[in-house]
C-alpha cells in the first residue's frame, strides 16, 4: 500500500493485490470501525479510480487507486430519517424527520439523531464529538441544531434568548380555529407521570408563551403558524390542547384521531446569530404536503 496525502481532507491509497473494498478499507483505516467504513461508503466519500463507489463488496485489482474524502458535506442525507442542511466547524443544522429520536432512551439507543451525527463527525476525526443544543419531540419534524464543541453548546444555551431570533412551527390542529391570531400564556410543569400540565399559577410552573396565526381551516382541521416566545417541553402541544384544538395525532394531549399517521407538528424556521462568526443564520423548511391537504 502507498498512501498519498492530497490535502488535509483527502487520502489516496494504492491497491497492491486483488481484494474486496471493505476488507481493503478496514486493513488501511485501522482507526475506523466497520460501521464507520459503511458510513463512508453510504455518504459517497469513497472513490475508486476517481469514481464514487458505495458497494462494500466492490472488487479491487492491483494498481487501483482508492480515495477517501474526509471533508464534511455542507448538505446531504445522513439517513432516510435525517439530512444535513448546514455544517461548519462549530455547528450542524439538520432536517429531522418525524419518528426519529433526538437522543437515546431506555428503549432506543442507536437510531437517534445524536448517534448518527456522532458517527458522521467521527469520520473526519475519531476525537470529534457533538453536543445537544435543543430538542424536538420524536414525532415532530423540522429544523434542529447541534453544537460541535462544549463551548459552542454553552454559548447557544446560555444566550438562547438573545441569539435565537425566530422559532416558528407549522401545526395541524383539530377543529376550526375561529381567531385569525392569538397568544397563549400559562405556567407549565411536569407531573410524576411525565405529562406536562398548564396552569395560571406562577408558583407551580415555568412561564410559557405561544403565539399563533391561522393560515387556513375547515370544519375539521386548521393549519396554524406557531411562534414560540419561550421553549418549554411540549409547549405547543399542551397550549393547543388548552384552547380546545389539540395537535392532530397527539393522543397524549387530547387528539381524537391520527389522520396523517404522525404528529401534526413541524419546526419550519430556526433563525439565530452564529455563536462564533456573529453572522445571521436562517433555515426554513416547508411543511409536509400532507399537512396542507387536511385543510
C-alpha positions as CSV (number, residue, x, y, z in Angstrom):
1,X,0.0,0.0,0.0
2,X,1.1,3.6,-0.7
3,X,-0.6,6.5,1.0
4,X,-0.7,9.9,-0.7
5,X,-2.0,12.9,1.2
6,X,-3.8,15.0,-1.4
7,X,-4.9,17.7,1.1
8,X,-6.0,17.6,4.7
9,X,-9.4,16.4,3.7
10,X,-8.4,13.6,1.3
11,X,-6.3,10.4,1.4
12,X,-5.3,8.3,-1.6
13,X,-4.4,4.6,-1.3
14,X,-2.9,2.4,-4.0
15,X,-4.1,-1.3,-4.2
16,X,-1.3,-3.9,-4.4
17,X,-3.4,-7.1,-4.8
18,X,-6.9,-8.3,-5.6
19,X,-9.2,-7.6,-2.6
20,X,-12.7,-6.6,-1.7
21,X,-13.1,-2.9,-1.0
22,X,-14.5,-3.4,2.6
23,X,-11.5,-5.6,3.6
24,X,-9.1,-3.1,2.0
25,X,-10.5,-0.2,3.9
26,X,-10.6,-2.0,7.2
27,X,-6.9,-3.0,6.7
28,X,-5.8,0.5,5.9
29,X,-8.1,2.6,8.1
30,X,-7.2,0.9,11.4
31,X,-8.8,3.6,13.5
32,X,-12.2,3.1,11.8
33,X,-14.8,0.6,12.8
34,X,-16.9,-1.4,10.2
35,X,-19.8,0.9,10.9
36,X,-17.5,3.9,10.2
37,X,-16.5,2.5,6.9
38,X,-20.1,1.6,5.9
39,X,-21.0,5.3,6.6
40,X,-18.1,6.5,4.4
41,X,-19.4,4.3,1.6
42,X,-23.1,5.3,2.2
43,X,-22.2,9.0,2.2
44,X,-20.3,8.7,-1.1
45,X,-16.9,9.5,0.3
46,X,-15.0,6.6,-1.2
47,X,-13.8,6.8,-4.8
48,X,-12.1,4.0,-6.8
49,X,-10.2,5.3,-9.9
50,X,-12.0,8.6,-9.5
51,X,-15.4,7.0,-9.5
52,X,-17.7,7.1,-6.4
53,X,-18.3,3.6,-5.1
54,X,-20.9,2.7,-2.4
55,X,-20.9,-1.1,-2.5
56,X,-18.8,-2.7,0.2
57,X,-18.1,-5.8,-1.9
58,X,-16.7,-3.9,-4.9
59,X,-13.7,-5.9,-6.2
60,X,-10.3,-4.2,-6.4
61,X,-7.3,-5.0,-8.6
62,X,-3.6,-4.3,-8.2
63,X,-3.0,-0.8,-9.4
64,X,-6.4,0.6,-8.5
65,X,-6.4,3.9,-6.7
66,X,-8.8,4.4,-3.7
67,X,-9.5,7.9,-2.4
68,X,-11.2,8.8,0.9
69,X,-12.8,12.2,1.2
70,X,-12.9,13.2,4.8
71,X,-14.5,16.7,4.5
72,X,-17.9,17.3,6.0
73,X,-20.6,17.8,3.5
74,X,-22.3,21.2,3.6
75,X,-25.6,19.5,2.8
76,X,-26.7,15.9,2.3
77,X,-28.6,12.9,3.5
78,X,-27.3,11.0,6.6
79,X,-30.1,8.5,6.6
80,X,-33.7,8.3,5.4
81,X,-34.7,10.0,8.7
82,X,-32.4,13.0,8.7
83,X,-30.4,15.2,6.4
84,X,-27.8,18.0,6.9
85,X,-28.9,21.5,6.0
86,X,-25.7,23.2,7.1
87,X,-22.4,22.3,8.7
88,X,-19.2,24.2,9.6
89,X,-16.5,23.8,12.3
90,X,-18.8,24.9,15.1
91,X,-22.3,23.5,14.5
92,X,-24.6,21.3,12.4
93,X,-28.2,22.2,11.4
94,X,-30.4,19.2,10.3
95,X,-33.8,18.4,8.9
96,X,-35.1,15.8,11.3
97,X,-37.9,13.6,10.1
98,X,-40.9,12.6,12.2
99,X,-40.2,9.3,14.1
100,X,-36.5,10.0,14.8
101,X,-35.5,10.5,18.4
102,X,-33.1,13.3,19.3
103,X,-31.2,11.3,21.9
104,X,-31.3,7.8,23.2
105,X,-33.9,6.4,25.6
106,X,-34.1,3.1,27.5
107,X,-35.9,1.5,24.6
108,X,-33.9,3.1,21.7
109,X,-30.2,3.8,21.9
110,X,-28.8,3.5,18.4
111,X,-31.1,5.1,15.8
112,X,-31.1,8.7,17.1
113,X,-30.1,12.0,15.6
114,X,-27.3,12.2,18.2
115,X,-25.8,8.8,17.4
116,X,-25.9,9.3,13.6
117,X,-24.3,12.7,13.8
118,X,-21.7,11.4,16.2
119,X,-20.7,8.8,13.7
120,X,-20.7,11.4,10.9
121,X,-18.3,13.8,12.7
122,X,-16.0,10.9,13.8
123,X,-15.5,10.0,10.2
124,X,-13.5,13.2,9.9
125,X,-11.7,12.7,13.2
126,X,-12.3,9.9,15.8
127,X,-11.9,12.5,18.5
128,X,-14.8,14.7,17.2
129,X,-18.0,15.0,19.3
130,X,-21.4,16.7,19.0
131,X,-23.5,18.3,21.8
132,X,-27.2,18.8,22.2
133,X,-28.4,22.4,22.0
134,X,-32.1,21.9,21.9
135,X,-34.5,19.1,21.2
136,X,-37.5,18.2,19.0
137,X,-40.1,15.6,20.1
138,X,-39.7,12.2,18.4
139,X,-42.8,12.7,16.2
140,X,-42.1,16.4,15.4
141,X,-40.2,17.0,12.2
142,X,-38.1,20.0,11.0
143,X,-35.1,22.2,11.7
144,X,-32.8,21.3,14.6
145,X,-29.3,22.4,15.6
146,X,-26.3,20.6,17.3
147,X,-23.0,22.0,18.5
148,X,-19.6,20.5,17.7
149,X,-18.0,21.6,21.0
150,X,-18.9,22.2,24.6
151,X,-18.0,25.9,24.2
152,X,-20.5,26.4,21.3
153,X,-23.1,24.4,23.2
154,X,-22.7,26.6,26.3
155,X,-22.8,29.8,24.2
156,X,-26.0,28.9,22.5
157,X,-27.8,27.6,25.6
158,X,-26.7,30.4,28.0
159,X,-27.5,33.1,25.4
160,X,-30.5,31.4,23.8
161,X,-33.0,34.2,24.2
162,X,-30.6,36.8,22.7
163,X,-29.2,34.6,19.9
164,X,-32.3,32.9,18.7
165,X,-34.3,35.4,16.6
166,X,-37.1,33.1,15.4
167,X,-38.5,29.6,16.1
168,X,-41.6,29.0,14.0
169,X,-43.7,25.8,13.7
170,X,-46.4,24.7,11.4
171,X,-49.2,22.8,13.2
172,X,-52.3,21.0,12.1
173,X,-54.8,21.1,14.9
174,X,-58.2,19.6,15.3
175,X,-61.3,21.7,14.7
176,X,-61.9,25.1,13.1
177,X,-59.9,27.8,14.8
178,X,-62.0,30.9,14.5
179,X,-59.4,33.5,15.6
180,X,-57.1,34.8,12.9
181,X,-54.3,35.0,15.5
182,X,-53.8,34.7,19.2
183,X,-51.5,34.5,22.2
184,X,-51.5,31.8,24.9
185,X,-49.7,32.4,28.2
186,X,-49.6,30.0,31.1
187,X,-47.2,28.2,33.6
188,X,-46.2,24.7,32.6
189,X,-45.0,21.9,35.0
190,X,-44.3,18.2,34.6
191,X,-46.1,15.6,36.7
192,X,-44.5,12.5,38.1
193,X,-46.1,10.6,35.2
194,X,-44.0,12.8,32.8
195,X,-47.1,14.6,31.5
196,X,-46.9,18.3,31.1
197,X,-49.7,20.5,32.7
198,X,-50.6,24.1,32.1
199,X,-51.9,26.3,35.0
200,X,-52.3,30.0,35.7
201,X,-50.4,29.8,39.0
202,X,-46.8,31.1,38.6
203,X,-45.8,29.3,41.7
204,X,-46.5,25.9,40.1
205,X,-44.6,26.1,36.9
206,X,-42.5,28.0,34.4
207,X,-43.8,30.7,32.1
208,X,-44.7,29.6,28.6
209,X,-45.9,31.9,25.9
210,X,-47.1,30.8,22.4
211,X,-48.3,32.9,19.5
212,X,-50.3,31.5,16.6
213,X,-51.7,32.7,13.3
214,X,-54.4,30.8,11.4
215,X,-53.3,30.0,7.8
216,X,-56.4,28.2,6.7
217,X,-59.1,26.0,8.2
218,X,-62.2,23.9,7.6
219,X,-64.7,22.4,9.9
220,X,-62.4,19.5,10.8
221,X,-58.8,20.9,10.9
222,X,-56.9,24.1,11.0
223,X,-53.4,24.9,9.7
224,X,-51.5,27.3,12.1
225,X,-48.2,29.1,12.1
226,X,-47.0,28.9,15.7
227,X,-44.2,31.0,17.1
228,X,-42.5,30.3,20.5
229,X,-41.6,33.2,22.8
230,X,-40.4,30.5,25.3
231,X,-39.3,27.0,24.7
232,X,-40.7,24.6,27.3
233,X,-41.1,20.9,26.9
234,X,-44.3,20.0,24.8
235,X,-45.3,23.7,25.0
236,X,-47.1,23.9,21.7
237,X,-48.9,20.6,22.2
238,X,-50.2,21.5,25.7
239,X,-51.2,25.0,24.7
240,X,-53.1,23.7,21.7
241,X,-54.9,21.3,24.0
242,X,-55.7,24.2,26.4
243,X,-57.5,26.2,23.7
244,X,-59.5,23.2,22.6
245,X,-57.6,22.4,19.4
246,X,-55.1,19.6,20.1
247,X,-52.4,18.9,17.6
248,X,-53.6,16.3,15.1
249,X,-52.4,12.8,16.0
250,X,-51.4,13.9,19.6
251,X,-53.3,11.4,21.7
252,X,-51.2,12.3,24.7
253,X,-52.6,15.8,24.7
254,X,-56.2,15.3,23.7
255,X,-56.4,14.5,20.0
256,X,-59.2,12.2,18.9
257,X,-57.6,10.9,15.7
258,X,-54.4,10.5,13.7
259,X,-55.3,11.4,10.1
260,X,-51.8,11.7,8.8
261,X,-50.1,8.9,10.6
262,X,-47.9,11.2,12.7
263,X,-47.9,14.2,14.9
264,X,-49.1,17.3,13.1
265,X,-46.2,19.5,14.2
266,X,-43.2,20.7,12.1
267,X,-40.4,23.0,13.1
268,X,-40.3,25.2,9.9
269,X,-38.0,28.1,10.8
270,X,-34.9,28.5,13.0
271,X,-33.1,31.8,12.8
272,X,-30.2,32.7,15.1
273,X,-27.0,34.7,15.4
274,X,-24.0,32.3,14.9
275,X,-22.2,31.9,18.2
276,X,-18.7,32.2,16.7
277,X,-18.9,34.2,13.5
278,X,-21.7,36.5,14.6
279,X,-23.5,36.0,11.2
280,X,-27.3,35.9,10.9
281,X,-28.3,32.3,10.2
282,X,-31.8,31.5,8.8
283,X,-33.1,28.0,8.0
284,X,-36.6,27.3,6.7
285,X,-38.4,24.1,5.7
286,X,-41.8,23.8,4.1
287,X,-44.4,21.9,6.0
288,X,-45.1,18.4,4.7
289,X,-47.7,18.4,1.9
290,X,-50.0,16.1,3.9
291,X,-50.4,18.9,6.5
292,X,-51.9,21.2,3.8
293,X,-54.1,18.5,2.3
294,X,-56.0,18.2,5.6
295,X,-57.2,21.8,5.4
